[in-house]
C-alpha cells in the first residue's frame, strides 16, 4: 500500500475518544511519514461562563 498521507489533522477535546484518536494518528503519521497536527478548541462559555464572548453589540 502506498504511503499517501502528507498531513494528518487530529482534533481533540479531552475525551477518551480523542485520546484514542491521537494514538491512531501518531501510528498513522509514523507509518506514512506524515506531519501530525493536533488541534484543540476550547468553548469559552463552557470553561469560563463567558456569555456572548466576541459577539457583544
N, C-alpha and C positions, 0 to 999 in steps of 0.2 A: 504494500500500500504506500502510495506517495505521501510525503510529508507536506501537506497542503496549507497548514496554518502559518501565518506570519505574526499575527497578534491575536491574543485571546483576552477578552474582557470578562471579568467575573464580578458582578455586583454583590455586595454583602450588606446584611442588615443586622448582624449579631446573632442570628438564629442558628440552630443546629444544621439546618439545611444549607445555609450559607457556608458554614464551616466545611461541610462535605463537598460543596461546590468548589471551594478553594483548593481542597486536596485533589480533586479531579482535575482542576485547572492546572495545578502545578505539574501533575503527572503528564498531562497532555502537552503542556508547554515544553517540558523536558524531552519528551518523545519527538516532538516536531521541531525542536529548537526555535520555538516561537517566543515572542515577547509577551509576558503576562502582565496585564493591567488589572489591578484590584480597585474597585470603585465603591465607596461608601457615601451615602447621603443621609443626613440626619434631618428629621422633621422637627423644626424648632418648637412648634406647638406641643408636640408630644413630649419633648425633653425639657422645655423651659416654660411652657404655658404662655407663650407669646401669641396673642391673638392678632390676626391681620398683619403679621410681620411683612413689611415691604409693600403692603397694599393700602396703607393709610391715605386718606384724602385730606 
